C-alpha cells in the first residue's frame, strides 16, 4: 500500500480522535469516547506502518504538522475557537515546513 496514503489515514484518524476527545468531556460521554479510542488506535497503527518506509522524524513531523493544522481548522469551524494573527502565522509556518520537507528534502524518499 502507498506509504503516503497510509500516513494520510493516520493523520485523518488522529484529527477525528482529537476532535472527539473534546466532545467526550473527560470520557464521560460514551460515543465520543469510543471514537477517541478507535481513532487513536487507527492513527497509531497506520503511523507505525509508515515507519517501515518513511524515516521516523519525517513521518512524525508530517503527521504532527498536518494534524495541528487540521485540528486547528476543526477547532475554529466546529468549536468556534478564535484565531488571531500570530496563530495564523504559526499555522502558515507549519504548512511551509511540511511543504519544504516534502518538496525539497530527500529524507522521506
C-alpha positions in Angstrom: 0.0 0.0 0.0 1.2 3.6 -0.7 3.1 4.9 2.3 1.8 8.4 1.9 -1.8 7.2 1.7 -1.4 5.3 5.0 0.2 8.3 6.6 -2.8 10.4 5.4 -5.2 7.9 7.0 -3.2 8.2 10.2 -3.5 12.0 10.1 -7.2 11.9 9.4 -7.8 9.3 12.2 -5.8 11.4 14.7 -7.7 14.5 13.8 -11.1 12.8 14.2 -9.9 11.3 17.5 -8.7 14.6 18.9 -12.0 16.3 17.8 -13.9 13.6 19.6 -11.7 14.0 22.7 -13.1 17.4 23.3 -16.6 16.1 22.8 -16.0 13.2 25.2 -16.0 15.7 28.1 -13.3 13.9 30.0 -14.5 10.4 28.8 -17.9 11.0 30.4 -19.8 10.6 27.1 -19.7 7.1 25.7 -19.9 7.6 21.9 -17.2 10.3 21.6 -15.0 8.2 24.0 -15.3 5.2 21.7 -14.5 7.4 18.7 -11.4 8.6 20.5 -10.1 5.1 21.3 -10.8 3.7 17.8 -9.4 6.8 16.1 -6.2 6.9 18.0 -5.9 3.1 17.5 -6.2 3.5 13.8 -3.9 6.6 13.8 -1.0 4.9 15.7 -1.4 1.6 13.8 -1.2 3.5 10.4 1.7 5.7 11.6 3.6 2.6 12.7 3.1 1.0 9.3 4.6 4.1 7.5 7.7 3.8 9.6 8.7 0.8 7.5 9.1 3.1 4.5 9.5 6.7 5.9 12.1 7.8 8.5 10.5 8.3 11.9 11.5 12.0 12.1 10.0 12.8 8.7 6.8 10.8 9.3 6.2 12.3 12.7 6.9 15.8 11.5 4.4 15.5 8.7 1.9 13.6 10.9 2.0 16.2 13.7 2.3 19.2 11.5 -0.7 18.4 9.3 -2.6 17.2 12.3 -2.0 20.5 14.1 -3.3 22.4 11.1 -6.4 20.2 10.7 -7.3 20.2 14.4 -6.9 24.0 14.4 -9.3 24.2 11.5 -11.8 21.9 13.3 -11.5 24.0 16.5 -12.2 27.1 14.5 -15.1 25.8 12.4 -16.7 23.3 14.7 -15.9 24.6 18.2 -15.9 28.3 17.4 -12.4 28.9 18.7 -10.8 32.2 17.6 -7.6 32.5 15.7 -5.5 35.7 15.9 -2.8 36.9 13.6 0.1 35.1 15.5 -1.9 31.8 15.4 -2.5 32.1 11.7 1.2 33.0 11.1 2.2 29.9 13.1 -0.1 27.7 11.1 1.3 29.1 7.9 4.8 28.3 9.1 3.8 24.8 9.9 2.3 24.3 6.5 5.5 25.8 4.9 7.6 23.4 6.9 5.6 20.4 5.7 5.8 21.6 2.1 9.6 22.2 2.3 10.1 18.7 3.8 8.0 17.1 1.0 9.3 19.1 -1.9 12.9 19.7 -1.1 14.1 17.0 1.3 15.3 13.6 0.1 14.9 12.2 3.6 11.5 10.7 3.1 12.0 9.3 -0.4 
